Amino acid sequence: MVLIFTNKEDVHPNLVIDYLSEWGVPFFRLNTEELLTEYSFCWSADNNGCDFEIINRENGSIIKGSEITSLWDRRPEPPSSLPIRNTEIINNHIREEALEFLRYLRYYLDNIPSIGSIVYDRVASSKMLQYKVALDCGLSIPATVFSNRKNAFELLGGLYQDLCVKGIGGHGVWDAGNMADYVFYSSKIDSGEMAAIPEEAFSQTVSFVQEYVSKSFELRVTIVGEDVFTARIDNQELEEDKGKVDWRQGYDSGLRLSEFLLPETIKDKCLTLVHALGLNFGCIDLIVRPDGEYIFLECNPNGQWLWVELETGMKISKSIARFLTENKPII
């Protein structure tokens, strides 16, 4: 039995579920934001052991903890829907208790093979840890500084003409007043511009700055277990500058993806990195410089991959379904 932690809005599980259904592999989809409204559940323990049961109230499907053979932490959301609304203070307390229950449950299932993990993904997301592991694996990285000191970035700017400013957590800002979501994309700046920025702009926060790496093209490497799927991202061919620095800005500007044959040496290093981070799944971003050198940027432990499959035809969803089954079908 495969347990899938996700949410109602996430379409990524659908293709994987299609394969599981075709192969006759039982699964249970838990849309975690509806934990208190669409499911009934009970975890219990005594001196004879521990087990739990979750029932989907809408379709009657049941999963028992003792039946679970693999997990997929896709994109669980904190419980939000409530069967009965009380005061906001009580509502928030109820949601927090439900969220803590989910954390406890996920930690309890720690020894079960999984793709994605709320236990380990947070640790593996650390860019500092990733760069250390990448170097250990023999991958090249950009010169990087995290700091709240202006002079640290001026020293970096003394070595490189162009710098790249990035967000640390990848989180945007929701402006409720204007109903707008602001995303912090990577920005290229001339190192000379650093001198004009006041000291307090750095001292009041933590900034993440790297040397800007010139690009021939970029790569998105999706790893599932031992399977490696590589997509070439030709963002330098975009007619507009938008998307050339951060390809996420090129979606609406004709960004093209194609399947790419990754050199075996780089492929092996990427696999080693993902496994060294304690992951069975990861989405790695690489830059290929004009001179052909491969530069590691980051690894997203629970990155988006459906867009890559739809653009290139690579069967990432099938690989995930195979990983989640005990008896993996032959492709």
C-alpha beads as a LAMMPS data file, in Angstrom:
LAMMPS data file: protein, C-alpha beads

331 atoms
330 bonds

1 atom types
1 bond types

-500.0 500.0 xlo xhi
-500.0 500.0 ylo yhi
-500.0 500.0 zlo zhi

Masses

1 110.0

Atoms # bond

1 1 1 0.000 0.000 0.000
2 1 1 1.356 3.405 -1.055
3 1 1 0.519 6.408 1.134
4 1 1 0.587 9.764 -0.670
5 1 1 0.733 12.937 1.418
6 1 1 -0.417 15.822 -0.793
7 1 1 -3.157 18.406 -1.252
8 1 1 -6.251 18.754 -3.411
9 1 1 -4.745 21.364 -5.741
10 1 1 -1.651 19.317 -6.597
11 1 1 -1.912 17.665 -10.028
12 1 1 1.499 15.959 -9.855
13 1 1 0.166 12.785 -8.170
14 1 1 -2.438 12.189 -10.884
15 1 1 -0.128 10.647 -13.498
16 1 1 1.599 8.515 -10.861
17 1 1 -1.763 7.346 -9.520
18 1 1 -2.754 6.365 -13.074
19 1 1 0.253 4.015 -13.232
20 1 1 -0.435 2.575 -9.779
21 1 1 -4.046 1.915 -10.768
22 1 1 -2.979 0.320 -14.061
23 1 1 -0.551 -1.975 -12.220
24 1 1 -3.061 -2.872 -9.512
25 1 1 -0.983 -1.292 -6.737
26 1 1 -3.175 -0.116 -3.824
27 1 1 -2.697 3.499 -2.743
28 1 1 -4.225 6.032 -0.398
29 1 1 -4.212 9.753 -1.173
30 1 1 -4.260 11.948 1.924
31 1 1 -5.072 15.580 1.136
32 1 1 -3.706 16.913 4.372
33 1 1 -5.490 20.276 4.390
34 1 1 -8.764 18.306 4.688
35 1 1 -7.553 16.006 7.482
36 1 1 -10.298 17.047 9.912
37 1 1 -13.157 17.214 7.401
38 1 1 -12.679 14.373 4.914
39 1 1 -11.000 11.694 7.036
40 1 1 -11.504 9.795 10.256
41 1 1 -8.425 8.315 11.877
42 1 1 -7.061 6.632 14.946
43 1 1 -3.512 5.809 16.034
44 1 1 -3.206 3.520 19.047
45 1 1 -0.556 1.647 21.011
46 1 1 -0.294 -0.792 23.885
47 1 1 2.208 -3.411 25.016
48 1 1 1.285 -5.536 21.991
49 1 1 2.372 -2.905 19.493
50 1 1 1.355 0.199 17.526
51 1 1 -0.818 0.784 14.473
52 1 1 -3.188 3.310 12.950
53 1 1 -6.084 3.528 10.525
54 1 1 -7.261 6.349 8.272
55 1 1 -10.611 6.272 6.456
56 1 1 -11.599 8.545 3.577
57 1 1 -15.149 9.528 4.446
58 1 1 -16.033 10.373 0.831
59 1 1 -15.039 7.163 -0.947
60 1 1 -14.690 4.732 1.975
61 1 1 -11.075 3.806 1.228
62 1 1 -9.035 2.647 4.236
63 1 1 -5.331 2.461 4.990
64 1 1 -3.665 0.782 7.959
65 1 1 -0.186 1.741 9.041
66 1 1 0.954 -1.890 9.076
67 1 1 0.052 -2.194 5.360
68 1 1 2.152 0.733 4.125
69 1 1 5.097 -0.289 1.959
70 1 1 6.154 3.150 0.655
71 1 1 5.440 6.853 1.092
72 1 1 5.329 9.865 -1.158
73 1 1 5.564 13.233 0.578
74 1 1 4.433 15.257 -2.415
75 1 1 3.153 18.607 -1.213
76 1 1 1.308 18.229 2.106
77 1 1 -0.392 21.373 3.379
78 1 1 -1.200 22.218 7.022
79 1 1 -4.750 21.193 8.020
80 1 1 -7.013 24.166 7.349
81 1 1 -10.614 22.997 6.848
82 1 1 -12.641 22.662 10.042
83 1 1 -15.846 20.655 10.593
84 1 1 -17.122 23.261 13.067
85 1 1 -15.895 26.841 13.348
86 1 1 -15.303 28.439 16.735
87 1 1 -13.469 31.609 17.728
88 1 1 -10.318 32.292 15.742
89 1 1 -8.140 31.507 18.762
90 1 1 -9.762 28.084 19.137
91 1 1 -9.696 27.481 15.366
92 1 1 -5.962 28.173 15.250
93 1 1 -5.338 25.889 18.206
94 1 1 -7.284 23.067 16.542
95 1 1 -5.293 23.487 13.326
96 1 1 -1.995 23.478 15.211
97 1 1 -2.937 20.279 17.054
98 1 1 -3.886 18.600 13.756
99 1 1 -0.607 19.710 12.184
100 1 1 1.342 18.319 15.126
101 1 1 -0.520 15.027 14.734
102 1 1 0.581 14.879 11.079
103 1 1 4.191 15.562 12.067
104 1 1 4.073 12.837 14.706
105 1 1 2.569 10.421 12.174
106 1 1 5.216 11.199 9.560
107 1 1 8.053 10.773 12.068
108 1 1 6.478 7.459 13.134
109 1 1 6.744 6.267 9.504
110 1 1 10.398 7.269 9.253
111 1 1 11.691 3.775 8.415
112 1 1 9.458 3.290 5.355
113 1 1 10.991 3.922 1.886
114 1 1 9.877 7.310 0.631
115 1 1 10.112 9.908 -2.075
116 1 1 10.199 13.268 -0.367
117 1 1 10.316 13.534 3.405
118 1 1 9.143 16.201 5.814
119 1 1 11.727 14.639 8.132
120 1 1 14.790 15.126 5.913
121 1 1 13.844 17.558 3.128
122 1 1 14.229 20.629 5.314
123 1 1 17.773 19.680 6.279
124 1 1 18.703 18.780 2.705
125 1 1 17.380 22.149 1.469
126 1 1 20.247 24.037 3.138
127 1 1 22.281 25.639 0.343
128 1 1 25.279 25.703 2.694
129 1 1 25.064 21.948 3.240
130 1 1 24.455 21.379 -0.477
131 1 1 27.586 23.291 -1.518
132 1 1 29.694 21.384 0.990
133 1 1 28.339 18.057 -0.286
134 1 1 28.669 19.158 -3.925
135 1 1 32.357 19.911 -3.406
136 1 1 32.811 16.529 -1.720
137 1 1 31.201 14.930 -4.785
138 1 1 33.558 16.717 -7.176
139 1 1 31.050 19.231 -8.562
140 1 1 31.995 22.835 -9.273
141 1 1 30.039 25.590 -7.514
142 1 1 29.819 29.387 -7.829
143 1 1 31.702 31.551 -5.334
144 1 1 29.031 32.219 -2.698
145 1 1 28.519 34.496 0.306
146 1 1 25.756 34.600 2.929
147 1 1 26.230 37.626 5.148
148 1 1 24.854 40.765 6.793
149 1 1 28.141 42.629 6.194
150 1 1 28.526 44.864 3.156
151 1 1 32.285 44.426 3.009
152 1 1 31.861 40.654 2.509
153 1 1 30.032 41.335 -0.753
154 1 1 32.480 44.073 -1.754
155 1 1 35.275 41.530 -1.438
156 1 1 33.306 39.156 -3.678
157 1 1 32.716 42.006 -6.115
158 1 1 36.445 42.658 -6.211
159 1 1 36.895 39.180 -7.667
160 1 1 33.975 39.083 -10.091
161 1 1 32.600 41.815 -12.341
162 1 1 29.041 40.456 -12.282
163 1 1 27.204 39.166 -9.231
164 1 1 23.897 37.365 -8.723
165 1 1 21.570 38.202 -5.823
166 1 1 19.183 35.437 -4.728
167 1 1 16.531 34.737 -2.125
168 1 1 17.558 32.251 0.535
169 1 1 14.321 30.347 1.018
170 1 1 12.686 30.879 -2.337
171 1 1 9.609 32.347 -0.662
172 1 1 7.662 35.211 -2.165
173 1 1 5.644 37.912 -0.425
174 1 1 1.864 38.009 -0.519
175 1 1 0.492 41.556 -0.585
176 1 1 -3.049 41.070 0.700
177 1 1 -3.930 44.720 0.165
178 1 1 -3.195 44.591 -3.555
179 1 1 -3.957 40.872 -3.914
180 1 1 -0.532 40.347 -5.484
181 1 1 2.149 37.709 -5.032
182 1 1 5.726 38.965 -5.367
183 1 1 8.387 36.392 -6.237
184 1 1 12.057 37.131 -5.625
185 1 1 13.831 36.014 -8.787
186 1 1 17.607 35.883 -9.106
187 1 1 18.993 39.261 -10.216
188 1 1 22.233 40.087 -12.003
189 1 1 24.077 43.210 -10.849
190 1 1 27.380 44.841 -11.710
191 1 1 29.759 44.607 -8.762
192 1 1 30.295 48.367 -9.005
193 1 1 26.673 48.898 -7.991
194 1 1 27.432 47.346 -4.616
195 1 1 29.331 50.424 -3.436
196 1 1 26.277 52.641 -3.897
197 1 1 24.083 50.468 -1.664
198 1 1 24.019 51.751 1.952
199 1 1 25.437 49.616 4.742
200 1 1 22.066 49.342 6.499
201 1 1 20.577 47.602 3.461
202 1 1 22.842 44.673 4.338
203 1 1 22.986 44.853 8.133
204 1 1 19.226 44.569 8.616
205 1 1 18.912 41.209 6.855
206 1 1 20.836 38.230 5.490
207 1 1 21.802 38.464 1.828
208 1 1 22.723 35.601 -0.496
209 1 1 25.101 36.643 -3.284
210 1 1 27.113 34.610 -5.790
211 1 1 29.404 35.253 -8.699
212 1 1 27.286 35.445 -11.836
213 1 1 28.067 32.393 -13.964
214 1 1 27.940 32.936 -17.733
215 1 1 25.664 30.403 -19.404
216 1 1 25.540 28.513 -22.641
217 1 1 22.392 26.810 -21.352
218 1 1 21.010 25.377 -18.115
219 1 1 19.961 21.892 -17.056
220 1 1 17.220 20.528 -14.816
221 1 1 18.256 17.109 -13.556
222 1 1 15.438 15.124 -11.918
223 1 1 16.568 12.095 -9.947
224 1 1 14.229 9.301 -8.825
225 1 1 16.124 6.584 -6.975
226 1 1 18.776 5.595 -9.517
227 1 1 16.939 7.047 -12.528
228 1 1 18.209 10.338 -13.953
229 1 1 16.153 12.570 -16.258
230 1 1 17.913 15.615 -17.699
231 1 1 16.222 18.514 -19.472
232 1 1 18.134 21.196 -21.343
233 1 1 16.776 24.712 -20.751
234 1 1 17.661 27.075 -23.609
235 1 1 16.951 30.297 -21.753
236 1 1 19.845 32.138 -23.434
237 1 1 17.940 31.931 -26.736
238 1 1 15.026 33.977 -25.418
239 1 1 14.496 37.173 -27.393
240 1 1 13.820 39.156 -24.225
241 1 1 16.271 39.461 -21.333
242 1 1 13.515 38.207 -19.041
243 1 1 14.370 34.591 -18.211
244 1 1 18.044 34.698 -19.200
245 1 1 19.202 35.217 -15.616
246 1 1 16.438 33.203 -13.918
247 1 1 14.731 30.796 -16.321
248 1 1 11.575 30.792 -14.183
249 1 1 10.818 34.201 -15.686
250 1 1 10.888 32.785 -19.199
251 1 1 7.777 30.600 -19.049
252 1 1 5.725 33.107 -21.056
253 1 1 8.552 34.113 -23.391
254 1 1 8.978 30.927 -25.410
255 1 1 11.254 29.008 -23.033
256 1 1 12.221 25.702 -24.668
257 1 1 13.085 22.419 -22.961
258 1 1 14.502 19.282 -24.550
259 1 1 15.866 15.965 -23.360
260 1 1 19.616 16.059 -22.774
261 1 1 22.237 13.320 -22.461
262 1 1 24.167 14.099 -19.297
263 1 1 27.826 12.971 -19.313
264 1 1 28.270 9.888 -17.140
265 1 1 30.776 11.617 -14.856
266 1 1 28.339 14.454 -14.078
267 1 1 25.433 12.005 -13.800
268 1 1 27.329 9.929 -11.218
269 1 1 28.207 13.041 -9.215
270 1 1 24.562 14.171 -9.189
271 1 1 23.414 10.749 -7.995
272 1 1 26.070 10.746 -5.282
273 1 1 25.004 14.212 -4.136
274 1 1 21.300 13.351 -3.859
275 1 1 21.997 10.152 -1.962
276 1 1 24.557 11.882 0.292
277 1 1 21.796 14.325 1.247
278 1 1 19.693 11.333 2.351
279 1 1 17.228 11.696 -0.527
280 1 1 15.621 9.301 -2.985
281 1 1 14.393 12.222 -5.100
282 1 1 15.832 15.587 -6.046
283 1 1 15.678 18.252 -8.751
284 1 1 19.158 19.610 -9.464
285 1 1 19.826 22.847 -11.343
286 1 1 23.087 23.066 -13.284
287 1 1 24.634 25.712 -15.511
288 1 1 26.730 24.743 -18.534
289 1 1 29.232 27.512 -19.162
290 1 1 30.307 28.532 -22.683
291 1 1 33.573 26.634 -22.084
292 1 1 31.585 23.452 -21.302
293 1 1 32.148 23.380 -17.528
294 1 1 29.208 22.174 -15.429
295 1 1 28.323 24.323 -12.401
296 1 1 26.056 23.097 -9.594
297 1 1 23.488 25.661 -8.401
298 1 1 21.114 23.827 -6.076
299 1 1 19.062 20.718 -5.364
300 1 1 15.349 20.994 -4.571
301 1 1 14.420 17.922 -2.464
302 1 1 10.767 18.157 -3.519
303 1 1 10.899 20.126 -6.749
304 1 1 8.334 20.384 -9.503
305 1 1 8.829 17.925 -12.352
306 1 1 5.491 17.609 -14.179
307 1 1 6.302 20.541 -16.465
308 1 1 9.512 18.755 -17.514
309 1 1 7.616 15.561 -18.367
310 1 1 4.948 17.425 -20.333
311 1 1 7.567 19.409 -22.302
312 1 1 10.024 16.586 -23.028
313 1 1 7.995 13.362 -22.812
314 1 1 10.414 11.833 -20.286
315 1 1 8.497 9.378 -18.082
316 1 1 9.319 10.804 -14.672
317 1 1 5.874 9.920 -13.311
318 1 1 6.358 6.302 -14.345
319 1 1 9.722 6.190 -12.582
320 1 1 8.133 7.553 -9.388
321 1 1 5.350 4.975 -9.614
322 1 1 7.940 2.217 -10.081
323 1 1 9.906 3.393 -7.058
324 1 1 6.781 3.378 -4.927
325 1 1 5.850 -0.198 -5.843
326 1 1 7.392 -3.243 -4.213
327 1 1 7.541 -5.178 -7.485
328 1 1 8.692 -2.616 -9.975
329 1 1 7.352 -3.263 -13.509
330 1 1 9.878 -3.417 -16.310
331 1 1 9.690 -0.323 -18.502

Bonds

1 1 1 2
2 1 2 3
3 1 3 4
4 1 4 5
5 1 5 6
6 1 6 7
7 1 7 8
8 1 8 9
9 1 9 10
10 1 10 11
11 1 11 12
12 1 12 13
13 1 13 14
14 1 14 15
15 1 15 16
16 1 16 17
17 1 17 18
18 1 18 19
19 1 19 20
20 1 20 21
21 1 21 22
22 1 22 23
23 1 23 24
24 1 24 25
25 1 25 26
26 1 26 27
27 1 27 28
28 1 28 29
29 1 29 30
30 1 30 31
31 1 31 32
32 1 32 33
33 1 33 34
34 1 34 35
35 1 35 36
36 1 36 37
37 1 37 38
38 1 38 39
39 1 39 40
40 1 40 41
41 1 41 42
42 1 42 43
43 1 43 44
44 1 44 45
45 1 45 46
46 1 46 47
47 1 47 48
48 1 48 49
49 1 49 50
50 1 50 51
51 1 51 52
52 1 52 53
53 1 53 54
54 1 54 55
55 1 55 56
56 1 56 57
57 1 57 58
58 1 58 59
59 1 59 60
60 1 60 61
61 1 61 62
62 1 62 63
63 1 63 64
64 1 64 65
65 1 65 66
66 1 66 67
67 1 67 68
68 1 68 69
69 1 69 70
70 1 70 71
71 1 71 72
72 1 72 73
73 1 73 74
74 1 74 75
75 1 75 76
76 1 76 77
77 1 77 78
78 1 78 79
79 1 79 80
80 1 80 81
81 1 81 82
82 1 82 83
83 1 83 84
84 1 84 85
85 1 85 86
86 1 86 87
87 1 87 88
88 1 88 89
89 1 89 90
90 1 90 91
91 1 91 92
92 1 92 93
93 1 93 94
94 1 94 95
95 1 95 96
96 1 96 97
97 1 97 98
98 1 98 99
99 1 99 100
100 1 100 101
101 1 101 102
102 1 102 103
103 1 103 104
104 1 104 105
105 1 105 106
106 1 106 107
107 1 107 108
108 1 108 109
109 1 109 110
110 1 110 111
111 1 111 112
112 1 112 113
113 1 113 114
114 1 114 115
115 1 115 116
116 1 116 117
117 1 117 118
118 1 118 119
119 1 119 120
120 1 120 121
121 1 121 122
122 1 122 123
123 1 123 124
124 1 124 125
125 1 125 126
126 1 126 127
127 1 127 128
128 1 128 129
129 1 129 130
130 1 130 131
131 1 131 132
132 1 132 133
133 1 133 134
134 1 134 135
135 1 135 136
136 1 136 137
137 1 137 138
138 1 138 139
139 1 139 140
140 1 140 141
141 1 141 142
142 1 142 143
143 1 143 144
144 1 144 145
145 1 145 146
146 1 146 147
147 1 147 148
148 1 148 149
149 1 149 150
150 1 150 151
151 1 151 152
152 1 152 153
153 1 153 154
154 1 154 155
155 1 155 156
156 1 156 157
157 1 157 158
158 1 158 159
159 1 159 160
160 1 160 161
161 1 161 162
162 1 162 163
163 1 163 164
164 1 164 165
165 1 165 166
166 1 166 167
167 1 167 168
168 1 168 169
169 1 169 170
170 1 170 171
171 1 171 172
172 1 172 173
173 1 173 174
174 1 174 175
175 1 175 176
176 1 176 177
177 1 177 178
178 1 178 179
179 1 179 180
180 1 180 181
181 1 181 182
182 1 182 183
183 1 183 184
184 1 184 185
185 1 185 186
186 1 186 187
187 1 187 188
188 1 188 189
189 1 189 190
190 1 190 191
191 1 191 192
192 1 192 193
193 1 193 194
194 1 194 195
195 1 195 196
196 1 196 197
197 1 197 198
198 1 198 199
199 1 199 200
200 1 200 201
201 1 201 202
202 1 202 203
203 1 203 204
204 1 204 205
205 1 205 206
206 1 206 207
207 1 207 208
208 1 208 209
209 1 209 210
210 1 210 211
211 1 211 212
212 1 212 213
213 1 213 214
214 1 214 215
215 1 215 216
216 1 216 217
217 1 217 218
218 1 218 219
219 1 219 220
220 1 220 221
221 1 221 222
222 1 222 223
223 1 223 224
224 1 224 225
225 1 225 226
226 1 226 227
227 1 227 228
228 1 228 229
229 1 229 230
230 1 230 231
231 1 231 232
232 1 232 233
233 1 233 234
234 1 234 235
235 1 235 236
236 1 236 237
237 1 237 238
238 1 238 239
239 1 239 240
240 1 240 241
241 1 241 242
242 1 242 243
243 1 243 244
244 1 244 245
245 1 245 246
246 1 246 247
247 1 247 248
248 1 248 249
249 1 249 250
250 1 250 251
251 1 251 252
252 1 252 253
253 1 253 254
254 1 254 255
255 1 255 256
256 1 256 257
257 1 257 258
258 1 258 259
259 1 259 260
260 1 260 261
261 1 261 262
262 1 262 263
263 1 263 264
264 1 264 265
265 1 265 266
266 1 266 267
267 1 267 268
268 1 268 269
269 1 269 270
270 1 270 271
271 1 271 272
272 1 272 273
273 1 273 274
274 1 274 275
275 1 275 276
276 1 276 277
277 1 277 278
278 1 278 279
279 1 279 280
280 1 280 281
281 1 281 282
282 1 282 283
283 1 283 284
284 1 284 285
285 1 285 286
286 1 286 287
287 1 287 288
288 1 288 289
289 1 289 290
290 1 290 291
291 1 291 292
292 1 292 293
293 1 293 294
294 1 294 295
295 1 295 296
296 1 296 297
297 1 297 298
298 1 298 299
299 1 299 300
300 1 300 301
301 1 301 302
302 1 302 303
303 1 303 304
304 1 304 305
305 1 305 306
306 1 306 307
307 1 307 308
308 1 308 309
309 1 309 310
310 1 310 311
311 1 311 312
312 1 312 313
313 1 313 314
314 1 314 315
315 1 315 316
316 1 316 317
317 1 317 318
318 1 318 319
319 1 319 320
320 1 320 321
321 1 321 322
322 1 322 323
323 1 323 324
324 1 324 325
325 1 325 326
326 1 326 327
327 1 327 328
328 1 328 329
329 1 329 330
330 1 330 331
